[in-house]
């Protein structure tokens, strides 16, 4: 089976496919995404929730799209280093690095 990973244009996101791709629940794949080089932490002020770029960065997580514009945190999404987030992938589909508004 061929697995595809497509990077989302102008977003910190990607899509894993094909849609009927199945994962072994006992050993699902993980993804590590680095946003440190191009991440724009200055957008923290677009939400009153974050007082600083550091607070915004600590709230970043990997999210999975359940339906159009309906997002859930991906399983075990966490920072693994400066500018790096890792998470388990349970299903094919769209994923995005974001912080709640």
Order of alpha helices (4+ residues) and beta strands (2+ residues): beta-beta-beta-alpha-beta-beta-beta-beta-beta
